[in-house]
Amino acid sequence: MTRKRIISFGLMTCCLSYILILAIVAKPNVSNLSSTLRDCTGCHSVPANPSGAANFGNLPPSFTPGEAYSLNLNITGGAVYGFQIAAVYADGTSAGTLSSVAANTAVTSAGVLASTRALSSGVIDFQWTAPIQPKSAVSFKTYAMAANGNGGTSGDTTIAKEQAVPVAVVPPPNQPPLVTSVASQSSTVGAVVSLQIQASDPDGNPLTYGATNLPPGLSINATTGLISGTVSSSASGAYSVNVSVSDGTTTVAAAFSWNIAAAPYTEVLSFSQFGNGTGFPSAAASEQGRLYSLITLVNMSSSEPTHATLTIRTDDGNLMPVTLNGQSTLGSLDVTVPAAGSVLLRTDGLGDLKTGSVEVRSDKRLSGVIVVGGDSGRVAYLDNRAVTRFLAPVNESGFGTG
C-alpha cells in the first residue's frame, strides 16, 4: 500500500519508496552515509537535455563548530520535486546534524534528510548543526528530482549536487597578560623617578598600561609602562599604587606601596634664646610670672610650601618638652609653611621654667623670629641673626608691641 501511494504522485517512484523504507525498516550503513543516497535513474528515464538544476542556498563560506545554520535547497526545472540530502566528511561518515524544517520532509535514521512525498515547491528549507569537533571540511550532497508530473517515470530530471564547506579558523581563547609583581618603592620628595612595569602577553597582543594613586608628579606611559617624573615637593607620605595592564580583552592588575619621604632638610635657622614656664619674675615679688615664646616662620618661596622640623633643646642640650599652639611635643615638631605664608607657634607658659635654643631645618629657605617675654616686664625680640632688641611690655593675654 505504501508503494502504491507513492507511485500515484508520479514522482521518483523508486526514490520515494526507498526513502520511506529507509526511514522505517532499513539498517543504514552509517559508516558511509554517502552510500545511502540514490540517484533514481534506475527507475526514472532522464531526457537527453535535462533542464532541471539544484543548488544549496545560505551555505556559509566556512562553518564554526557547534553552530546552527539555516540552509535551503533550491530545485528548478520540474512540476513537482523530491530530494535526499546528506552532510558528510570526505570518508563518507555523517558530519553534524540535519533537521527538518519544511513540510513533507523528514530525517531518516541514517541521518539523511529527504522528502516524504512529492513537493509542489522546489525551495526546501532545512537546518544543519555543525559538529562540535569536526574532522575536516563538510560536503553537502543531494540527489534531487525535478519531475514533469505526468504520472509516469519518463522525462524526469535527476540532479546530483555536492558542495564542500571548510571549518572556520577559530582563534584560540584569549590569554590574559602577565605582569611581574612590583616591589615596594621608596623615594624622596624632589627625586627623579624611572620605574619600568614588566608585563607581557602570551598571545602577542599589544598592551595598554594605566596606574592609579601614583605620588604627585609621577605618571605612567600608556604604551611602554614606564612610570617617570619628578616627585612633587608636597608628595611626602605613603601611597597604595595600582597598575593595570590590558590586552584589549582582559585587564590584570598589580598593587604595590610607594613611600615618599620628605626631602633632606638643608636649610638651617638657629635661635640661641628660647624660654617657657612659670617662675619668671613678676611685678609683685611675691608672685611667680610666666615666660612665653612666640616663634614666627616665614616661607621665602612664593610658589611652593616649605617643610620644616623644629628641634627645641634646653641650655644643657637635652630635648625640651613643650606645648606649642596647644599641641604637646617632646622637643621636636614637623610643620609645613605654605607658599608665601607663615606659621606662628606660641608656648603656653606652663611647667617648670626652662630656657634654651631652637634649630629649624627645612627643605627650602625660611626666615623667622622668636619673641621671648613674660606676663610683666619687657619682651626680648630675637631674629634668626641672633640679634636681641627690647620692645614693649607684654601681658598674659598675648604679645604686644606697645
KOLKOL-373353 format. One record per residue (C-alpha): z, x, y. Coordinates in steps of 0.5 Angstrom, whole numbers, plus 500, padded with zeros to 3 digits. Layout:
% KOLKOL-373353
ZXY ...
This chain:
% KOLKOL-373353
500500500 502506505 495509504 491502505 495501511 493508514 485507512 485501516 485505522 479509520 482515523 484521519 484518512 487524508 490527514 495521516 496520509 498527508 503526514 507520511 507523504 509530507 515527511 517522505 516526499 513533499 517539498 514543504 513551504 518552510 517560508 510559511 509553516 502554517 500553510 503545511 497544516 491541514 484540518 482534515 475536514 476534506 475527508 472527515 465529516 464532522 458531527 453537528 455537535 462535536 464533543 472533542 477538544 484539544 489543549 496545550 499543556 505546560 506552556 510557559 507564560 513566557 519563554 526564555 531564548 534557547 531554553 528547552 521546554 517539556 510540553 504536551 497536547 491533550 486531545 479528548 472526545 474520541 476513541 483514537 487520535 491524531 494531530 499535527 503541531 507547528 510552532 511559528 511566528 506571526 509571519 508563519 515561519 518556524 520558531 524554535 525546534 520541535 522534538 518527538 517524545 511520544 511513541 508513533 510521533 515524528 517531526 517532518 522535514 518541514 519542522 511539523 510534529 505529527 502522529 504517524 499512526 492512530 494513537 490510543 491516548 490523547 495525551 501527547 508529550 513533546 519537547 520544544 527548544 525556544 529560538 536563541 534569537 526570537 523575532 517575536 512571540 511564538 504561536 503553537 498551532 495544532 489540527 487534532 483529530 478525535 475519531 470515533 474509531 468506527 473504521 470510517 470517516 464519519 462522525 469524527 471531530 477535527 479541532 483547531 487550537 492556537 496559543 501564543 507565548 511571548 518572549 520573557 523579558 530577559 534582564 541584560 547582564 549585570 555590569 560591575 560597579 565603577 570605582 574611582 581610584 584613590 590617591 595615597 593618603 597622609 594623616 597624623 595621629 589624632 587627626 579627624 578624617 573624612 574621605 569619600 570613596 567615589 563609586 557608581 553602578 551602570 545598572 543603577 543598583 545600590 552599592 555596599 562598601 567595605 574596607 580592610 586594613 584601615 588605620 585604627 580609629 577609622 571605619 567606612 560607612 557600608 551604605 555611603 562609602 565615607 571613611 571617617 573617624 579620628 586616627 588613634 594615637 597608636 596608629 602611626 605607620 604605613 597601611 595598605 588599604 583595600 576598599 571593596 564595592 559590591 552591587 550584590 552580584 559583582 564586587 570590585 576593589 581599589 587599593 591605596 596606601 595611607 601613611 599615618 605620621 606621629 602627632 607633633 610633639 608639643 610637650 618638651 622636657 629639658 635636661 641640662 646635664 648628661 654624660 657618658 664615656 671613659 675618663 671619669 676620675 676613679 678612686 685610683 688616680 692611675 685608673 680611668 673610670 666610666 661615666 654613665 647616665 640613666 634616663 627615666 621617662 614616666 607617662 603621665 597618662 593612664 589610658 594612652 601611650 606617649 610617643 617621644 623623641 630624645 635628642 642628645 647633644 654635646 656641650 657645643 650643640 652637636 648630636 652626641 652618638 651614644 648607646 642606650 640599652 645596647 642600641 647605638 644611636 646618632 644622638 636621636 632616638 624614638 621611644 614609646 612610653 606605655 600608658 601609666 608606665 615608664 621607660 629606662 634608658 642606660 648608657 654603656 659608659 664606653 667611648 670618649 668622655 662627653 657631657 651635654 644635655 637631653 631634650 625630650 619632645 612628646 605628644 603627651 605629658 611626660 615626667 622624667 629624671 636623669 641620673 649621672 654618675 661614675 663607677 666610683 665617687 658620687 652620683 648626681 640626680 637631675 630631674 626635669 626641673 634641672 635640680 641637682 642632688 647628690 646621692 649615694 655612690 655607684 659602681 660599674 654594675 649599675 646605679 644604686 641609692 645606697 
